[in-house]
């Protein structure tokens, strides 16, 4: 019986192949199929790009309780929110890459956070306290691995003019040696978290990092 079943499946696939072959024998049918395929792919890219944009907004991110109750309130107290110029970074500006496919990948990886939203009781502040170090480590290592790519989309390193002597020296050394932003500025926007052993190990290549990084 199994032999007849496999034979029947092969016959169905062969019938389908023959039907496709007959359809594409006509150049007109091939042209129509090509136009339809291009149209579908184009619409898919447009839809995916729109989803990338919307899913990178602060409004979308803080729709989750854990973000709205804790991280959003911290963000509103930061210099990235309270700016003199009126330019305000959104969640995606720091946490989602700008290129199309990398942004799609970042959003797919974000499903881990979505699962965590439903798997934990975020109304308990102790839950955030427990998981904050791991969340900070994940972001820090990602930014260290891509040379603080998202920072550089907004900040032109050679144009930064620190006011304090320590900052001037650090930025001069960073430009000379090719240091990356997150090696010094790893306590940004959100509540400070001590560097994890993994992050400390990864930062050994950046000996000029600040002993007490600025909170921004």
C-alpha positions as CSV (number, residue, x, y, z in Angstrom):
1,X,0.0,0.0,0.0
2,X,2.9,2.4,0.8
3,X,4.4,1.7,-2.6
4,X,1.1,2.6,-4.4
5,X,0.9,5.8,-2.2
6,X,4.3,7.0,-3.2
7,X,3.6,6.2,-6.9
8,X,0.4,8.2,-6.6
9,X,2.3,11.2,-5.2
10,X,4.9,11.1,-7.9
11,X,2.1,11.0,-10.5
12,X,0.5,14.1,-9.0
13,X,3.8,16.0,-9.0
14,X,4.5,14.9,-12.6
15,X,1.0,16.1,-13.6
16,X,1.6,19.5,-12.0
17,X,5.0,19.8,-13.7
18,X,3.5,19.0,-17.1
19,X,0.7,21.6,-16.5
20,X,3.3,24.3,-15.7
21,X,5.3,23.3,-18.7
22,X,2.3,23.6,-21.0
23,X,1.4,27.0,-19.4
24,X,4.9,28.5,-20.0
25,X,5.1,27.2,-23.6
26,X,3.3,30.4,-24.4
27,X,5.7,33.5,-24.3
28,X,2.6,35.6,-23.3
29,X,1.9,33.5,-20.3
30,X,5.5,33.7,-19.2
31,X,5.4,37.5,-19.5
32,X,2.2,37.7,-17.5
33,X,3.6,35.4,-14.8
34,X,6.8,37.6,-14.6
35,X,4.8,40.8,-14.3
36,X,2.6,39.3,-11.6
37,X,5.7,38.0,-9.7
38,X,7.4,41.4,-9.8
39,X,4.2,43.1,-8.7
40,X,3.7,40.7,-5.8
41,X,7.4,41.1,-4.7
42,X,7.2,44.9,-5.0
43,X,4.1,45.1,-2.8
44,X,5.6,42.7,-0.3
45,X,8.7,44.9,0.0
46,X,6.6,48.0,0.5
47,X,4.5,46.3,3.1
48,X,7.5,44.9,4.9
49,X,9.2,48.3,4.9
50,X,6.1,50.0,6.3
51,X,6.0,47.3,9.0
52,X,9.7,48.0,9.7
53,X,9.0,51.7,10.1
54,X,5.9,51.3,12.3
55,X,7.5,48.6,14.5
56,X,10.5,50.9,15.2
57,X,8.4,53.7,16.7
58,X,8.3,54.5,20.4
59,X,4.5,54.3,20.3
60,X,4.7,50.7,19.1
61,X,7.4,49.7,21.6
62,X,5.7,51.2,24.7
63,X,2.5,49.3,23.9
64,X,4.0,46.5,25.9
65,X,3.5,46.9,29.7
66,X,7.2,46.2,30.6
67,X,8.3,49.0,28.2
68,X,5.7,51.5,29.2
69,X,5.9,51.0,33.0
70,X,9.7,51.0,33.3
71,X,11.9,51.7,30.3
72,X,9.7,54.5,28.8
73,X,9.7,56.5,32.0
74,X,13.5,56.2,32.1
75,X,13.8,57.3,28.5
76,X,11.7,60.4,29.1
77,X,14.3,61.6,31.7
78,X,17.2,61.1,29.4
79,X,19.1,63.6,27.2
80,X,18.0,61.6,24.2
81,X,14.4,62.6,25.0
82,X,14.9,66.1,26.6
83,X,17.0,67.8,23.9
84,X,17.6,71.5,23.4
85,X,17.4,71.1,19.6
86,X,14.0,69.3,19.7
87,X,15.5,66.3,18.0
88,X,14.2,63.2,19.8
89,X,15.5,59.7,19.3
90,X,12.9,57.0,19.1
91,X,13.3,53.4,20.4
92,X,14.1,52.1,16.9
93,X,16.9,54.7,16.3
94,X,19.0,52.9,19.0
95,X,17.7,49.4,18.8
96,X,16.9,48.7,15.2
97,X,19.3,48.9,12.3
98,X,18.4,51.1,9.3
99,X,19.0,48.8,6.4
100,X,16.0,46.8,5.2
101,X,17.0,43.2,5.8
102,X,18.9,43.9,9.0
103,X,15.9,45.7,10.3
104,X,13.7,42.7,9.4
105,X,16.1,40.5,11.3
106,X,16.1,42.7,14.4
107,X,12.3,42.6,14.5
108,X,12.3,38.9,14.1
109,X,14.7,38.6,17.0
110,X,12.4,40.9,18.9
111,X,9.8,38.1,19.1
112,X,11.9,36.8,22.1
113,X,10.9,40.0,24.0
114,X,7.3,39.5,22.9
115,X,7.3,36.0,24.4
116,X,8.9,37.4,27.6
117,X,6.1,40.0,27.8
118,X,3.5,37.2,28.2
119,X,5.7,34.7,30.1
120,X,6.6,37.0,33.0
121,X,4.6,39.2,35.5
122,X,6.0,42.7,34.6
123,X,3.7,44.4,37.1
124,X,6.2,43.2,39.7
125,X,9.2,45.6,39.8
126,X,11.4,42.7,41.0
127,X,10.9,41.0,37.7
128,X,12.4,43.9,35.8
129,X,15.2,44.2,38.4
130,X,16.1,40.5,37.8
131,X,16.1,40.6,34.0
132,X,17.6,44.0,33.5
133,X,21.3,43.0,33.6
134,X,20.7,40.3,30.9
135,X,18.8,42.7,28.7
136,X,21.5,45.4,29.1
137,X,24.3,42.8,28.3
138,X,22.4,41.7,25.1
139,X,22.1,45.3,23.8
140,X,25.7,46.2,24.7
141,X,27.3,43.2,23.1
142,X,25.2,43.7,19.9
143,X,26.3,47.4,19.7
144,X,29.9,46.4,20.4
145,X,29.7,43.8,17.6
146,X,28.4,46.3,15.0
147,X,30.7,49.2,16.0
148,X,27.8,51.2,17.5
149,X,26.2,51.4,14.1
150,X,23.0,53.0,15.3
151,X,24.9,55.7,17.3
152,X,26.7,56.7,14.1
153,X,23.5,57.2,12.1
154,X,22.8,60.3,14.3
155,X,26.2,61.3,15.6
156,X,29.1,62.2,13.5
157,X,32.0,61.4,15.8
158,X,34.5,63.9,14.4
159,X,31.9,66.7,14.9
160,X,31.3,66.0,18.6
161,X,32.7,68.7,20.8
162,X,32.7,67.7,24.4
163,X,32.8,70.6,27.0
164,X,34.7,68.8,29.7
165,X,38.4,68.1,29.6
166,X,37.9,64.4,30.2
167,X,35.5,64.2,27.3
168,X,37.8,66.0,25.0
169,X,40.6,63.7,25.8
170,X,38.5,60.6,25.4
171,X,37.0,61.6,22.1
172,X,40.4,62.6,20.7
173,X,41.8,59.2,21.7
174,X,38.7,57.4,20.3
175,X,39.1,59.1,16.9
176,X,42.8,58.2,16.8
177,X,42.4,54.6,17.9
178,X,39.0,53.8,16.3
179,X,37.3,53.1,19.6
180,X,33.6,52.5,19.4
181,X,30.8,54.5,21.2
182,X,29.4,51.8,23.4
183,X,32.8,51.0,24.9
184,X,32.5,54.3,26.9
185,X,28.8,55.2,26.8
186,X,27.2,51.9,27.9
187,X,24.9,53.4,30.5
188,X,22.7,55.4,28.2
189,X,19.0,56.4,28.5
190,X,18.0,53.7,31.0
191,X,18.9,53.0,34.6
192,X,22.6,52.3,35.0
193,X,23.6,48.6,35.1
194,X,27.1,47.3,36.0
195,X,28.9,45.8,33.1
196,X,28.7,42.0,33.0
197,X,31.8,39.8,32.9
198,X,31.2,39.0,29.2
199,X,31.0,42.7,28.3
200,X,34.0,43.5,30.4
201,X,35.9,40.8,28.6
202,X,34.8,42.1,25.2
203,X,35.8,45.7,26.1
204,X,39.4,44.7,26.8
205,X,40.2,46.0,23.3
206,X,39.2,49.5,24.4
207,X,41.5,50.4,27.3
208,X,40.7,54.2,27.2
209,X,37.0,53.7,28.2
210,X,35.8,56.0,31.0
211,X,35.9,54.7,34.6
212,X,32.5,56.3,35.1
213,X,30.7,56.7,31.8
214,X,28.3,59.6,31.4
215,X,24.5,58.9,31.6
216,X,22.8,60.4,28.6
